[in-house]
Amino acid sequence: ADPISDALATLSDRGLRRLLGARTFLRGLEYFRRKAVENLRVDGSKASGAVRANDALPFQVQVELTQDGIQSRCDCPVYAKTRNHCKHVAAVLI
């Protein structure tokens, strides 16, 4: 299996919630359940996907497992402002 899949498998829901913050985790879970995550690709220590928030173009998400933990990128406005894992990143991680 891919290193990122293994790492995420060891993170329980509680671990993910701690990583993302409860609110972001729950919003991401909502997107995940709505099947808003598209084109999910996992390659070694990286994963990427598109998250369709509404009818607009989906946001592109990239996640990478590094020595410092999970690094993420998303092209949504919230991520641009906070540089923190957003709900779209959460959906991809979940």
Secondary structure, DSSP 8 states (H G I E B T S, - for coil): --HHHHHHHHS-HHHHHHHH-HHHHHHHHHHHHTT-EEEEEEETTEEEEEE--SSS--EEEEEEEETTEEEEEE-SHHHHHH-S--HHHHHHH-
